[in-house]
Structures are given as structure tokens and as C-alpha cells.
């Protein structure tokens, strides 16, 4: 009896899968009442274009991009230095995977401790300033006068205006990546090489040591 039941179930499954038919439509069928989203968007854009709203939005977006390009968002969490502070920054890192050159020669093995200052001749001075602060601008002019191996990096301010005032190429610490990496909390900050480490200084404008 159980064998017959299994055979009957198998035949039923085969007939259901292999003999599917269109049994027609039962009941009334209605078209979807919701408007096609693509058509809605196209109609909306056409209306915005005719009213001039689309051109206005384009102009606003262009101006916003221009403003952000010359004045990015300031680095958060920084304040003007009131006390002189100096501390070392060790750039040594652990190699995550073996590094080779184009010829397959091993440069560094996984797990090695590498200090880039042992490999790279770094002699530049990095200055982090607020371009909107008059005292810091006066200070940086004195610092870079007659110097060539330096970079001025803004944490706040207008890149174009600062570049014109200093007659130098100016950089910006986008999203505070360098600030967090070096670990300073007050500005202006000055970073120089000190042997196998970097010397990080937070320098108060009213302080004796400049």
C-alpha cells in the first residue's frame, strides 16, 4: 500500500510540473493605478526645466562645488595652542604582506617592522595652520621666509586666498587625515625630522618659543 502511495505522488508531481497549462483568466483584471516612476520623473524634470528651476539648481550645485573646492570643511577638534608642546611621532609600521618589486625581489617581508625614514630622505618641514587666523598667517610668513623645503597645510581657511597672500602653493588636510595621524590637537603645528622619528610641535602665538 505504501509503495502505491509513493508512485501516485510521483506521478502527480510529474504531471503538475510537465503539463502546466494556461487556464485562462478568472475575474476582472485592472491596470495598476500607480504612475510609472520613470514617466513621473521625466514629467517632473520637464516641468522644472520649463519653470527655470532646473537651471537654478544647477547653478547652486556648481557654486557649492566651487566653494568647497577653495574652502573645504575645517578639521574638527582643533584649537589655538596656548602652551608649547613637543612630542615624537614614530612612523614605524608592521608589513601586512610581503612586498616585492617588478622583478620579484623582496623589499619587505610580512611581519617586518619598517621605518620609512630609513628608506626615504625626508627633510621637509610641515606647517599646519588656520588660514583665517591673522597671527598664524604672520607667523608662517616668518617661518617660510627664504625656505624652500616646506609645505603649508591648512586645517581651516580659503586655499586660494591663503595661496595668494603667501605666494606659495597651499595644501588642505581633507577630513583631518594627517591631523589624526600625527596626533596634534592645537595649532599652529610644526613637524620636522628628528633622526628616526618626526618631531611634532604645537606652538602658541603668544609663547616665547617660536
N, CA and C atoms as a LAMMPS dump frame, in Angstrom:
ITEM: TIMESTEP
0
ITEM: NUMBER OF ATOMS
630
ITEM: BOX BOUNDS ff ff ff
-5.0000000000000000e+02 5.0000000000000000e+02
-5.0000000000000000e+02 5.0000000000000000e+02
-5.0000000000000000e+02 5.0000000000000000e+02
ITEM: ATOMS id mol type element x y z
1 1 1 N 0.825 -1.199 0
2 1 2 C 0 0 0
3 1 3 C 0.867 1.259 0
4 2 1 N 1.901 1.299 0.81
5 2 2 C 2.785 2.467 0.887
6 2 3 C 3.491 2.696 -0.438
7 3 1 N 3.865 1.615 -1.123
8 3 2 C 4.538 1.734 -2.424
9 3 3 C 3.622 2.368 -3.446
10 4 1 N 2.338 1.99 -3.423
11 4 2 C 1.374 2.566 -4.365
12 4 3 C 1.189 4.057 -4.111
13 5 1 N 1.188 4.457 -2.823
14 5 2 C 1.034 5.863 -2.498
15 5 3 C 2.217 6.691 -3.023
16 6 1 N 3.44 6.173 -2.88
17 6 2 C 4.619 6.855 -3.372
18 6 3 C 4.593 7.031 -4.874
19 7 1 N 4.138 5.959 -5.581
20 7 2 C 4.054 6.023 -7.042
21 7 3 C 3.028 7.073 -7.459
22 8 1 N 1.903 7.116 -6.748
23 8 2 C 0.853 8.072 -7.073
24 8 3 C 1.329 9.502 -6.867
25 9 1 N 2.076 9.74 -5.771
26 9 2 C 2.595 11.075 -5.504
27 9 3 C 3.598 11.503 -6.567
28 10 1 N 4.471 10.554 -7.007
29 10 2 C 5.461 10.862 -8.035
30 10 3 C 4.785 11.227 -9.343
31 11 1 N 3.748 10.477 -9.729
32 11 2 C 3.023 10.762 -10.969
33 11 3 C 2.338 12.127 -10.89
34 12 1 N 1.795 12.44 -9.708
35 12 2 C 1.123 13.722 -9.535
36 12 3 C 2.101 14.883 -9.695
37 13 1 N 3.311 14.73 -9.125
38 13 2 C 4.333 15.776 -9.232
39 13 3 C 4.766 15.973 -10.664
40 14 1 N 4.976 14.86 -11.392
41 14 2 C 5.393 14.95 -12.786
42 14 3 C 4.334 15.607 -13.648
43 15 1 N 3.092 15.26 -13.421
44 15 2 C 2.016 15.824 -14.231
45 15 3 C 1.826 17.305 -13.944
46 16 1 N 2.042 17.715 -12.706
47 16 2 C 1.879 19.123 -12.337
48 16 3 C 2.983 19.97 -12.939
49 17 1 N 4.244 19.451 -12.963
50 17 2 C 5.368 20.223 -13.477
51 17 3 C 5.441 20.213 -14.982
52 18 1 N 5.117 19.096 -15.609
53 18 2 C 5.318 18.982 -17.049
54 18 3 C 4.097 19.318 -17.861
55 19 1 N 2.934 19.364 -17.242
56 19 2 C 1.721 19.618 -18.025
57 19 3 C 1.03 20.879 -17.624
58 20 1 N 1.773 21.877 -17.215
59 20 2 C 1.161 23.139 -16.811
60 20 3 C 0.489 23.782 -18.005
61 21 1 N -0.742 24.289 -17.796
62 21 2 C -1.497 24.9 -18.882
63 21 3 C -1.979 26.281 -18.472
64 22 1 N -2.28 27.097 -19.474
65 22 2 C -2.901 28.384 -19.231
66 22 3 C -4.388 28.134 -19.07
67 23 1 N -4.891 28.303 -17.859
68 23 2 C -6.283 28.02 -17.578
69 23 3 C -7.18 29.226 -17.776
70 24 1 N -6.617 30.251 -18.374
71 24 2 C -7.421 31.423 -18.642
72 24 3 C -7.438 32.379 -17.466
73 25 1 N -8.232 33.428 -17.571
74 25 2 C -8.331 34.451 -16.542
75 25 3 C -9.672 34.359 -15.836
76 26 1 N -9.619 34.343 -14.539
77 26 2 C -10.837 34.284 -13.735
78 26 3 C -11.016 35.616 -13.023
79 27 1 N -12.156 36.235 -13.167
80 27 2 C -12.417 37.509 -12.507
81 27 3 C -11.939 38.669 -13.356
82 28 1 N -12.186 39.904 -12.882
83 28 2 C -11.822 41.113 -13.605
84 28 3 C -10.36 41.467 -13.361
85 29 1 N -9.697 42.039 -14.348
86 29 2 C -8.313 42.465 -14.255
87 29 3 C -8.257 43.982 -14.426
88 30 1 N -7.517 44.659 -13.523
89 30 2 C -7.412 46.105 -13.577
90 30 3 C -5.969 46.509 -13.812
91 31 1 N -5.743 47.577 -14.569
92 31 2 C -4.408 48.122 -14.771
93 31 3 C -3.929 48.774 -13.471
94 32 1 N -2.612 48.716 -13.192
95 32 2 C -2.092 49.373 -11.98
96 32 3 C -2.425 50.861 -11.993
97 33 1 N -2.881 51.359 -10.846
98 33 2 C -3.266 52.763 -10.769
99 33 3 C -2.055 53.669 -10.565
100 34 1 N -0.903 53.097 -10.112
101 34 2 C 0.284 53.893 -9.857
102 34 3 C 0.963 54.296 -11.162
103 35 1 N 1.357 55.57 -11.244
104 35 2 C 2.033 56.069 -12.443
105 35 3 C 3.44 55.497 -12.533
106 36 1 N 3.868 55.154 -13.736
107 36 2 C 5.213 54.641 -13.926
108 36 3 C 6.23 55.653 -13.401
109 37 1 N 7.16 55.202 -12.538
110 37 2 C 8.081 56.111 -11.876
111 37 3 C 8.958 56.866 -12.875
112 38 1 N 9.426 56.186 -13.931
113 38 2 C 10.27 56.838 -14.917
114 38 3 C 9.522 57.958 -15.626
115 39 1 N 8.25 57.697 -15.96
116 39 2 C 7.441 58.724 -16.604
117 39 3 C 7.234 59.898 -15.664
118 40 1 N 7.02 59.608 -14.377
119 40 2 C 6.823 60.665 -13.385
120 40 3 C 8.063 61.558 -13.293
121 41 1 N 9.245 60.913 -13.245
122 41 2 C 10.494 61.667 -13.139
123 41 3 C 10.704 62.531 -14.379
124 42 1 N 10.45 61.961 -15.553
125 42 2 C 10.621 62.709 -16.79
126 42 3 C 9.688 63.914 -16.843
127 43 1 N 8.439 63.712 -16.417
128 43 2 C 7.48 64.816 -16.405
129 43 3 C 7.904 65.892 -15.407
130 44 1 N 8.398 65.45 -14.264
131 44 2 C 8.835 66.399 -13.234
132 44 3 C 10.019 67.231 -13.727
133 45 1 N 11.003 66.569 -14.373
134 45 2 C 12.166 67.283 -14.892
135 45 3 C 11.77 68.263 -15.993
136 46 1 N 10.811 67.855 -16.826
137 46 2 C 10.365 68.739 -17.903
138 46 3 C 9.721 69.992 -17.319
139 47 1 N 8.918 69.805 -16.261
140 47 2 C 8.29 70.943 -15.623
141 47 3 C 9.31 71.86 -14.97
142 48 1 N 10.328 71.266 -14.32
143 48 2 C 11.373 72.057 -13.682
144 48 3 C 12.182 72.828 -14.715
145 49 1 N 12.397 72.214 -15.882
146 49 2 C 13.16 72.877 -16.94
147 49 3 C 12.379 74.057 -17.507
148 50 1 N 11.101 73.866 -17.691
149 50 2 C 10.269 74.932 -18.248
150 50 3 C 10.139 76.107 -17.288
151 51 1 N 10.127 75.816 -15.992
152 51 2 C 9.971 76.882 -14.998
153 51 3 C 11.294 77.564 -14.652
154 52 1 N 12.409 76.992 -15.105
155 52 2 C 13.711 77.56 -14.795
156 52 3 C 14.299 77.04 -13.494
157 53 1 N 13.545 76.188 -12.791
158 53 2 C 14.013 75.66 -11.511
159 53 3 C 15.233 74.759 -11.694
160 54 1 N 15.285 74.03 -12.803
161 54 2 C 16.392 73.116 -13.051
162 54 3 C 17.696 73.889 -13.243
163 55 1 N 17.632 74.997 -13.981
164 55 2 C 18.825 75.829 -14.173
165 55 3 C 19.3 76.412 -12.845
166 56 1 N 18.355 76.825 -12.011
167 56 2 C 18.716 77.379 -10.702
168 56 3 C 19.413 76.34 -9.832
169 57 1 N 18.91 75.115 -9.842
170 57 2 C 19.529 74.046 -9.057
171 57 3 C 20.927 73.714 -9.576
172 58 1 N 21.087 73.763 -10.898
173 58 2 C 22.405 73.506 -11.481
174 58 3 C 23.403 74.571 -11.019
175 59 1 N 22.975 75.83 -11.072
176 59 2 C 23.856 76.93 -10.657
177 59 3 C 24.224 76.818 -9.182
178 60 1 N 23.25 76.471 -8.348
179 60 2 C 23.518 76.32 -6.917
180 60 3 C 24.513 75.188 -6.673
181 61 1 N 24.35 74.079 -7.39
182 61 2 C 25.262 72.95 -7.23
183 61 3 C 26.673 73.322 -7.674
184 62 1 N 26.771 74.074 -8.783
185 62 2 C 28.084 74.495 -9.275
186 62 3 C 28.775 75.405 -8.274
187 63 1 N 28.027 76.369 -7.724
188 63 2 C 28.601 77.288 -6.737
189 63 3 C 29.019 76.549 -5.478
190 64 1 N 28.247 75.551 -5.066
191 64 2 C 28.573 74.776 -3.876
192 64 3 C 29.874 74.001 -4.064
193 65 1 N 30.058 73.434 -5.251
194 65 2 C 31.291 72.701 -5.547
195 65 3 C 32.484 73.653 -5.53
196 66 1 N 32.301 74.85 -6.125
197 66 2 C 33.387 75.828 -6.141
198 66 3 C 33.776 76.259 -4.742
199 67 1 N 32.773 76.516 -3.892
200 67 2 C 33.058 76.932 -2.513
201 67 3 C 33.804 75.854 -1.753
202 68 1 N 33.361 74.611 -1.897
203 68 2 C 34.011 73.517 -1.186
204 68 3 C 35.415 73.242 -1.697
205 69 1 N 35.661 73.595 -2.97
206 69 2 C 36.98 73.359 -3.548
207 69 3 C 38.015 74.311 -2.964
208 70 1 N 37.628 75.574 -2.753
209 70 2 C 38.579 76.557 -2.233
210 70 3 C 38.513 76.673 -0.715
211 71 1 N 37.389 76.261 -0.124
212 71 2 C 37.251 76.295 1.331
213 71 3 C 36.572 75.003 1.796
214 72 1 N 37.364 73.943 1.927
215 72 2 C 36.796 72.679 2.413
216 72 3 C 36.345 72.812 3.863
217 73 1 N 35.618 71.823 4.324
218 73 2 C 35.161 71.818 5.711
219 73 3 C 36.376 71.819 6.645
220 74 1 N 36.381 72.683 7.675
221 74 2 C 37.53 72.74 8.593
222 74 3 C 37.713 71.441 9.36
223 75 1 N 38.95 71.18 9.767
224 75 2 C 39.245 69.991 10.579
225 75 3 C 38.656 70.222 11.968
226 76 1 N 37.874 69.283 12.429
227 76 2 C 37.199 69.434 13.708
228 76 3 C 38.121 69.091 14.879
229 77 1 N 37.828 69.705 16.032
230 77 2 C 38.514 69.341 17.264
231 77 3 C 39.808 70.064 17.547
232 78 1 N 40.208 71.004 16.681
233 78 2 C 41.47 71.724 16.881
234 78 3 C 41.214 73.088 17.512
235 79 1 N 42.108 73.496 18.38
236 79 2 C 42.039 74.825 18.992
237 79 3 C 43.413 75.488 18.902
238 80 1 N 43.426 76.787 19.115
239 80 2 C 44.693 77.523 19.082
240 80 3 C 45.561 77.115 20.263
241 81 1 N 46.841 76.902 20.009
242 81 2 C 47.77 76.486 21.066
243 81 3 C 47.952 77.606 22.08
244 82 1 N 47.9 77.249 23.359
245 82 2 C 48.157 78.216 24.435
246 82 3 C 49.45 77.881 25.168
247 83 1 N 49.904 76.632 25.064
248 83 2 C 51.155 76.191 25.675
249 83 3 C 51.98 75.443 24.638
250 84 1 N 53.281 75.636 24.725
251 84 2 C 54.16 74.914 23.808
252 84 3 C 54.192 73.439 24.199
253 85 1 N 54.063 72.563 23.213
254 85 2 C 54.142 71.123 23.47
255 85 3 C 54.89 70.466 22.327
256 86 1 N 55.745 69.514 22.663
257 86 2 C 56.521 68.787 21.666
258 86 3 C 56.495 67.3 22.002
259 87 1 N 56.331 66.473 20.972
260 87 2 C 56.336 65.027 21.194
261 87 3 C 56.778 64.332 19.9
262 88 1 N 57.326 63.114 20.027
263 88 2 C 57.799 62.4 18.838
264 88 3 C 56.679 61.601 18.175
265 89 1 N 56.803 61.46 16.873
266 89 2 C 55.911 60.589 16.116
267 89 3 C 56.769 59.55 15.416
268 90 1 N 56.582 58.291 15.783
269 90 2 C 57.344 57.195 15.188
270 90 3 C 56.55 56.62 14.016
271 91 1 N 57.063 56.755 12.782
272 91 2 C 56.319 56.273 11.619
273 91 3 C 56.469 54.775 11.35
274 92 1 N 57.157 54.053 12.225
275 92 2 C 57.375 52.62 12.018
276 92 3 C 56.044 51.872 11.943
277 93 1 N 55.959 50.942 10.997
278 93 2 C 54.736 50.146 10.86
279 93 3 C 55.103 48.693 10.566
280 94 1 N 54.14 47.805 10.769
281 94 2 C 54.329 46.379 10.505
282 94 3 C 53.808 46.048 9.117
283 95 1 N 54.612 45.364 8.323
284 95 2 C 54.23 44.995 6.955
285 95 3 C 53.182 43.882 7.012
286 96 1 N 52.035 44.12 6.358
287 96 2 C 50.933 43.148 6.395
288 96 3 C 51.151 41.975 5.454
289 97 1 N 51.842 42.216 4.351
290 97 2 C 52.13 41.14 3.403
291 97 3 C 53.444 41.442 2.691
292 98 1 N 54.102 40.413 2.252
293 98 2 C 55.406 40.572 1.619
294 98 3 C 55.311 41.478 0.388
295 99 1 N 56.245 42.424 0.301
296 99 2 C 56.265 43.389 -0.799
297 99 3 C 57.458 43.089 -1.696
298 100 1 N 57.198 43.024 -3
299 100 2 C 58.27 42.771 -3.968
300 100 3 C 58.27 43.858 -5.03
301 101 1 N 59.404 43.993 -5.735
302 101 2 C 59.462 44.944 -6.836
303 101 3 C 59.005 44.269 -8.124
304 102 1 N 59.136 44.965 -9.256
305 102 2 C 58.656 44.446 -10.535
306 102 3 C 59.39 43.181 -10.965
307 103 1 N 60.623 43.017 -10.469
308 103 2 C 61.412 41.826 -10.826
309 103 3 C 61.209 40.684 -9.829
310 104 1 N 60.377 40.902 -8.83
311 104 2 C 60.118 39.857 -7.854
312 104 3 C 61.069 39.864 -6.672
313 105 1 N 61.968 40.833 -6.626
314 105 2 C 62.885 40.938 -5.487
315 105 3 C 62.134 41.413 -4.252
316 106 1 N 62.407 40.799 -3.127
317 106 2 C 61.689 41.119 -1.892
318 106 3 C 62.187 42.441 -1.317
319 107 1 N 61.256 43.353 -1.093
320 107 2 C 61.56 44.639 -0.478
321 107 3 C 61.362 44.553 1.026
322 108 1 N 60.259 43.935 1.421
323 108 2 C 59.97 43.746 2.847
324 108 3 C 59.102 42.505 3.007
325 109 1 N 59.385 41.744 4.046
326 109 2 C 58.623 40.526 4.292
327 109 3 C 57.472 40.789 5.261
328 110 1 N 56.434 39.984 5.139
329 110 2 C 55.295 40.09 6.036
330 110 3 C 55.764 39.966 7.489
331 111 1 N 55.323 40.906 8.325
332 111 2 C 55.707 40.891 9.728
333 111 3 C 56.907 41.762 10.048
334 112 1 N 57.604 42.24 9.011
335 112 2 C 58.767 43.114 9.249
336 112 3 C 58.326 44.458 9.827
337 113 1 N 59.159 45.028 10.672
338 113 2 C 58.958 46.373 11.175
339 113 3 C 59.752 47.338 10.281
340 114 1 N 59.061 48.274 9.659
341 114 2 C 59.702 49.171 8.7
342 114 3 C 59.509 50.625 9.124
343 115 1 N 60.604 51.356 9.114
344 115 2 C 60.554 52.797 9.365
345 115 3 C 60.853 53.501 8.037
346 116 1 N 59.871 54.184 7.453
347 116 2 C 60.087 54.845 6.157
348 116 3 C 61.252 55.82 6.17
349 117 1 N 61.561 56.392 7.339
350 117 2 C 62.656 57.359 7.4
351 117 3 C 64.01 56.698 7.163
352 118 1 N 64.066 55.356 7.284
353 118 2 C 65.296 54.648 6.964
354 118 3 C 65.477 54.492 5.46
355 119 1 N 64.365 54.638 4.735
356 119 2 C 64.4 54.415 3.29
357 119 3 C 64.286 55.705 2.483
358 120 1 N 63.635 56.719 3.066
359 120 2 C 63.343 57.95 2.327
360 120 3 C 64.072 59.135 2.947
361 121 1 N 64.65 59.954 2.112
362 121 2 C 65.326 61.161 2.592
363 121 3 C 64.287 62.257 2.776
364 122 1 N 63.728 62.331 3.965
365 122 2 C 62.687 63.321 4.253
366 122 3 C 63.3 64.505 4.984
367 123 1 N 63.234 65.683 4.383
368 123 2 C 63.832 66.868 5.003
369 123 3 C 62.876 68.057 5.023
370 124 1 N 61.64 67.86 4.593
371 124 2 C 60.68 68.958 4.559
372 124 3 C 60.143 69.283 5.952
373 125 1 N 59.722 70.516 6.101
374 125 2 C 59.024 70.945 7.311
375 125 3 C 57.552 71.1 6.957
376 126 1 N 56.691 70.512 7.766
377 126 2 C 55.251 70.6 7.543
378 126 3 C 54.65 71.581 8.545
379 127 1 N 53.893 72.534 8.038
380 127 2 C 53.232 73.518 8.892
381 127 3 C 51.719 73.354 8.742
382 128 1 N 51.035 73.223 9.866
383 128 2 C 49.577 73.137 9.864
384 128 3 C 49.034 74.419 10.512
385 129 1 N 48.256 75.186 9.746
386 129 2 C 47.782 76.474 10.252
387 129 3 C 46.31 76.692 9.91
388 130 1 N 45.743 77.697 10.581
389 130 2 C 44.41 78.201 10.259
390 130 3 C 44.6 79.44 9.397
391 131 1 N 44.214 79.35 8.141
392 131 2 C 44.422 80.463 7.222
393 131 3 C 43.595 81.696 7.541
394 132 1 N 42.578 81.553 8.398
395 132 2 C 41.757 82.69 8.778
396 132 3 C 42.305 83.424 10.002
397 133 1 N 43.34 82.859 10.615
398 133 2 C 43.92 83.45 11.817
399 133 3 C 45.076 84.368 11.418
400 134 1 N 44.937 85.67 11.699
401 134 2 C 45.94 86.653 11.27
402 134 3 C 47.298 86.393 11.933
403 135 1 N 47.286 86.06 13.232
404 135 2 C 48.546 85.801 13.932
405 135 3 C 49.284 84.615 13.337
406 136 1 N 48.538 83.56 13.002
407 136 2 C 49.174 82.389 12.403
408 136 3 C 49.702 82.69 11.006
409 137 1 N 49.018 83.548 10.285
410 137 2 C 49.497 83.937 8.959
411 137 3 C 50.784 84.748 9.075
412 138 1 N 50.843 85.66 10.039
413 138 2 C 52.077 86.426 10.247
414 138 3 C 53.222 85.505 10.646
415 139 1 N 52.915 84.537 11.492
416 139 2 C 53.929 83.586 11.968
417 139 3 C 54.469 82.731 10.824
418 140 1 N 53.572 82.243 9.974
419 140 2 C 54.018 81.355 8.894
420 140 3 C 54.861 82.121 7.875
421 141 1 N 54.576 83.401 7.676
422 141 2 C 55.404 84.208 6.769
423 141 3 C 56.849 84.264 7.265
424 142 1 N 56.996 84.422 8.575
425 142 2 C 58.345 84.447 9.156
426 142 3 C 59.02 83.084 9.035
427 143 1 N 58.246 82.02 9.198
428 143 2 C 58.796 80.672 9.184
429 143 3 C 59.325 80.278 7.805
430 144 1 N 58.589 80.638 6.764
431 144 2 C 58.95 80.15 5.429
432 144 3 C 59.833 81.133 4.658
433 145 1 N 60.072 82.299 5.225
434 145 2 C 60.89 83.297 4.526
435 145 3 C 62.273 82.728 4.195
436 146 1 N 62.604 82.693 2.921
437 146 2 C 63.902 82.189 2.478
438 146 3 C 64.03 80.683 2.476
439 147 1 N 62.953 79.964 2.815
440 147 2 C 63 78.496 2.861
441 147 3 C 62.401 77.905 1.581
442 148 1 N 62.792 76.685 1.271
443 148 2 C 62.25 76.003 0.092
444 148 3 C 61.67 74.629 0.414
445 149 1 N 62.206 73.968 1.422
446 149 2 C 61.765 72.601 1.746
447 149 3 C 60.685 72.643 2.821
448 150 1 N 59.465 72.972 2.422
449 150 2 C 58.363 73.034 3.379
450 150 3 C 57.04 72.869 2.643
451 151 1 N 55.987 72.583 3.427
452 151 2 C 54.627 72.556 2.917
453 151 3 C 53.727 73.233 3.948
454 152 1 N 52.89 74.132 3.475
455 152 2 C 51.903 74.782 4.334
456 152 3 C 50.574 74.065 4.12
457 153 1 N 50.027 73.531 5.196
458 153 2 C 48.801 72.73 5.126
459 153 3 C 47.727 73.395 5.981
460 154 1 N 46.629 73.769 5.367
461 154 2 C 45.54 74.399 6.092
462 154 3 C 44.673 73.364 6.803
463 155 1 N 44.194 73.743 7.979
464 155 2 C 43.164 72.956 8.666
465 155 3 C 41.855 73.732 8.665
466 156 1 N 41.947 74.977 8.203
467 156 2 C 40.783 75.847 8.064
468 156 3 C 41.198 77.032 7.196
469 157 1 N 40.24 77.538 6.421
470 157 2 C 40.547 78.72 5.63
471 157 3 C 40.339 78.514 4.142
472 158 1 N 40.56 79.587 3.402
473 158 2 C 40.388 79.607 1.96
474 158 3 C 41.727 79.306 1.286
475 159 1 N 41.782 78.222 0.54
476 159 2 C 43.031 77.791 -0.089
477 159 3 C 43.55 78.845 -1.065
478 160 1 N 42.664 79.368 -1.898
479 160 2 C 43.084 80.33 -2.917
480 160 3 C 43.604 81.612 -2.288
481 161 1 N 42.844 82.163 -1.333
482 161 2 C 43.255 83.413 -0.701
483 161 3 C 44.571 83.261 0.061
484 162 1 N 44.712 82.146 0.775
485 162 2 C 45.949 81.914 1.52
486 162 3 C 47.132 81.764 0.581
487 163 1 N 46.913 81.088 -0.543
488 163 2 C 47.975 80.906 -1.525
489 163 3 C 48.433 82.245 -2.084
490 164 1 N 47.476 83.146 -2.358
491 164 2 C 47.811 84.472 -2.891
492 164 3 C 48.568 85.288 -1.849
493 165 1 N 48.106 85.245 -0.603
494 165 2 C 48.741 86.035 0.458
495 165 3 C 50.175 85.585 0.728
496 166 1 N 50.411 84.281 0.651
497 166 2 C 51.753 83.762 0.937
498 166 3 C 52.595 83.596 -0.326
499 167 1 N 51.931 83.7 -1.473
500 167 2 C 52.608 83.479 -2.757
501 167 3 C 53.261 82.095 -2.765
502 168 1 N 52.528 81.115 -2.268
503 168 2 C 53.005 79.742 -2.201
504 168 3 C 51.868 78.787 -2.533
505 169 1 N 52.251 77.595 -2.934
506 169 2 C 51.253 76.553 -3.135
507 169 3 C 50.778 76.061 -1.77
508 170 1 N 49.462 75.956 -1.603
509 170 2 C 48.877 75.608 -0.313
510 170 3 C 48.136 74.272 -0.416
511 171 1 N 48.217 73.494 0.657
512 171 2 C 47.516 72.216 0.735
513 171 3 C 46.447 72.292 1.824
514 172 1 N 45.541 71.314 1.845
515 172 2 C 44.498 71.282 2.864
516 172 3 C 44.38 69.854 3.411
517 173 1 N 44.3 69.763 4.737
518 173 2 C 44.178 68.45 5.377
519 173 3 C 42.722 67.992 5.297
520 174 1 N 42.367 67.423 4.162
521 174 2 C 40.997 66.993 3.936
522 174 3 C 40.586 65.94 4.959
523 175 1 N 39.435 66.196 5.612
524 175 2 C 38.857 65.278 6.601
525 175 3 C 39.774 65.043 7.798
526 176 1 N 40.819 65.86 7.951
527 176 2 C 41.689 65.745 9.114
528 176 3 C 42.51 64.47 9.173
529 177 1 N 42.799 63.886 8.014
530 177 2 C 43.534 62.618 7.982
531 177 3 C 44.93 62.759 8.575
532 178 1 N 45.664 63.807 8.158
533 178 2 C 47.028 63.999 8.67
534 178 3 C 47.009 64.426 10.126
535 179 1 N 46.058 65.275 10.484
536 179 2 C 45.947 65.727 11.867
537 179 3 C 45.801 64.543 12.817
538 180 1 N 44.905 63.636 12.477
539 180 2 C 44.699 62.446 13.323
540 180 3 C 45.933 61.551 13.319
541 181 1 N 46.577 61.434 12.175
542 181 2 C 47.744 60.565 12.07
543 181 3 C 48.879 61.044 12.977
544 182 1 N 49.155 62.348 12.934
545 182 2 C 50.259 62.888 13.736
546 182 3 C 49.863 63.133 15.193
547 183 1 N 48.579 63.264 15.465
548 183 2 C 48.109 63.315 16.841
549 183 3 C 48.166 64.657 17.539
550 184 1 N 48.316 65.761 16.814
551 184 2 C 48.311 67.058 17.495
552 184 3 C 46.87 67.552 17.648
553 185 1 N 46.65 68.38 18.674
554 185 2 C 45.309 68.873 18.977
555 185 3 C 45.21 70.397 18.911
556 186 1 N 46.367 71.061 18.814
557 186 2 C 46.387 72.524 18.812
558 186 3 C 47.237 73.027 17.649
559 187 1 N 46.903 74.223 17.182
560 187 2 C 47.606 74.805 16.041
561 187 3 C 48.052 76.228 16.383
562 188 1 N 49.078 76.705 15.658
563 188 2 C 49.775 76.033 14.559
564 188 3 C 50.642 74.886 15.06
565 189 1 N 50.841 73.936 14.153
566 189 2 C 51.702 72.797 14.456
567 189 3 C 52.824 72.741 13.424
568 190 1 N 53.986 72.327 13.887
569 190 2 C 55.157 72.223 13.01
570 190 3 C 55.736 70.821 13.153
571 191 1 N 56.035 70.183 12.02
572 191 2 C 56.557 68.815 12.035
573 191 3 C 57.873 68.779 11.278
574 192 1 N 58.917 68.303 11.958
575 192 2 C 60.25 68.219 11.365
576 192 3 C 60.842 66.839 11.658
577 193 1 N 61.86 66.495 10.894
578 193 2 C 62.535 65.226 11.137
579 193 3 C 63.507 65.354 12.303
580 194 1 N 63.535 64.319 13.131
581 194 2 C 64.459 64.28 14.261
582 194 3 C 65.028 62.866 14.348
583 195 1 N 66.014 62.599 13.502
584 195 2 C 66.59 61.254 13.446
585 195 3 C 65.639 60.273 12.803
586 196 1 N 65.254 59.236 13.556
587 196 2 C 64.375 58.186 13.026
588 196 3 C 62.912 58.409 13.407
589 197 1 N 62.611 59.586 13.959
590 197 2 C 61.229 59.937 14.275
591 197 3 C 60.945 61.336 13.743
592 198 1 N 59.688 61.733 13.809
593 198 2 C 59.302 63.09 13.457
594 198 3 C 58.969 63.852 14.737
595 199 1 N 59.383 65.072 14.785
596 199 2 C 59.127 65.926 15.944
597 199 3 C 57.887 66.768 15.663
598 200 1 N 56.875 66.61 16.512
599 200 2 C 55.622 67.352 16.364
600 200 3 C 55.583 68.443 17.429
601 201 1 N 55.356 69.693 16.989
602 201 2 C 55.309 70.822 17.911
603 201 3 C 53.987 71.574 17.781
604 202 1 N 53.385 71.86 18.916
605 202 2 C 52.237 72.754 18.98
606 202 3 C 52.759 74.091 19.523
607 203 1 N 52.575 75.149 18.763
608 203 2 C 53.282 76.393 19.069
609 203 3 C 52.301 77.538 19.332
610 204 1 N 52.28 78.056 20.555
611 204 2 C 51.397 79.191 20.866
612 204 3 C 51.932 80.48 20.263
613 205 1 N 51.064 81.279 19.736
614 205 2 C 51.484 82.544 19.133
615 205 3 C 52.001 83.529 20.191
616 206 1 N 51.513 83.399 21.425
617 206 2 C 51.954 84.31 22.49
618 206 3 C 53.127 83.74 23.259
619 207 1 N 53.59 82.551 22.878
620 207 2 C 54.679 81.925 23.613
621 207 3 C 56.036 82.498 23.263
622 208 1 N 57.026 82.136 24.061
623 208 2 C 58.402 82.608 23.845
624 208 3 C 59.053 81.802 22.743
625 209 1 N 58.806 80.487 22.735
626 209 2 C 59.494 79.618 21.78
627 209 3 C 58.71 79.576 20.492
628 210 1 N 59.294 80.083 19.431
629 210 2 C 58.635 80.092 18.128
630 210 3 C 59.434 79.255 17.138
